[in-house]
Amino acid sequence: MTYEIGNDTLVFAVNSLGAELTSLRTVDDFEYMWQGSPESWTGRSPILFPIIGGLENDRYSLEGRDYQMASHGFARKKEWSLAEQTLDRDEAKRLVFEQSSDDDTRRQYPFEFRFRINYTLENTTLQIGYHIENLSDSVMPFSVGGHPGFRCPLEDDRSFNNYRLRFNKEEKTVRYLKEGKLLTGGTEPFELPDGILNLNHETFKRGAIILRDFASDSITLEREGGKRSVRVDFKGFPDLGIWTFPGKPQPFICIEPWFGVDSTSATAGDTDLRTKTGITHLPPGGRFDSRFSITV
């Protein structure tokens, strides 16, 4: 079921399947989110939990047992319940969705948890909050992140290559290289002295741009002199993916704040969920809170 709510400027919609943001549009019906295509990527903004990216052979080990899990985890495929909605005219518009462990999740991930996603719209900013509780009696290893896809170009008479990503700080780091579902273990320089990454589909022929140890906490999708833009703010997120469909040029770009990354091929430590690169460890009874925002 899709729930829709808005203010005098913007309307957003969330599907209870995956608690996925499916639309962020102006009241005069200009859509900022990619609307999916069977020819490339059908998603809009899936929630990635309890892993980011792929596992080697879609498997991991934990406490001497093997478990199977598809790329990006199960949260995006689960039905979520609507826990709260705020319709008061004078308040920020809010939809809160909840998912808890069940028999299906335990087969893939042997932990008890409660996960709430809070979507809050105020003026032209949509904040997306993650609130995860460990209800188990042992430390819970997990990753979590967003995968929002935005239209690019944002103007009908322009092309993908007319746009750029403007990082809010100079970048001098490395891009982690990927082949198929996994990181290769290799890197290459990723340097933006002026913070500008001009978009070109050739950049993504080898898959996503995956960054760690970067300086920025905000990226703006824009065209110099353009009338529309999208800014993603992700303070506190240690990992970042930037992606568009590599097989055939498509009019979208994803800006993905993460806690965690794909597994690295043939790396023993990444086969155990407790030692997997980028994993977060939540103690029994602990709570994890984080948020990022989209401003148009």
C-alpha positions, 0 to 999 in steps of 0.5 A: 500500500502506498501512503502519500502526504505533503505540505504546501510545496512538496508531496512525498509517497512511501510504499509499505513494501520495503518502506520505500520512498517512491515519490518526491514531487512538487504540488504542481507535479514535478517529480524528482525521484527516478520512477523505475524501468524494467529495462534497467533498475526498477527501484526508487529508494530501497532501504538496505539492511542488514547488509550493504551490497553483495556477499560472496556467493550470497552467504555469510557465516556467524557463530559457526553457522552459514546463512544465505542472504541476497544483496542489500538484505531483506528489508527492501522486500518485506512489508512494513507496518505504518506506525505513525502519521502526522496530518496536522496542518501546522506540523511537519508532515511525518510517516513512520514505518516499522518492521520487526524480526520474524521467522523469515528474517531469523532464517537469514539473520538470527537476531531479534530487532525492531527497525523504524524509519521516520520520513519527515517533510518540513518546507522543502526538506525530507528527512529520513531517520533510521532507528534500530533496536537490538532486542537480542541478548548478544551483540548484533552486527549490521549495516544500513543505508539508503539508495535514493535515485533521482531524475537526471536530467532535471530539465526536459531539454537537457541531458545527463552529461549537462549535470554535475555532483557538487561535493561540499568539500574538496575530496582527495581520497580513493574509489574502491573498485568493484566487479560484479557484486563484490569489491575487488580489493583494488582502489584508484585515486578519487580527487576533486580539488574543486568538489565538482564531479561532472557526470558522464555514463562512462564513469560508471562502466565499472559499477558504482563509485564507492567511497570511504574516508571522504571529507564531504557530508553533502552532495548537490545534483545540479546544472550550472545555471539550472533551475532545479537541484537536489541536495543530499545531506548525510552527516555522520555516514562513513560510507557512500555510493554513487551509481547509475545503471552501467549497462545502458545509459539511463536518466537517473543518478543515485546518491547513497549514504551508508553504514557499510560496504560490499564484501571484498572478493576472496577476503576471509574477514568479510565472510564472517558477519562480525568481522565484515568491513564496515559493520556496526555492532549494536550491544544487547538492548542498544539503539542506533539512530541516524538520519540523512535528508533530501532538499529540493 
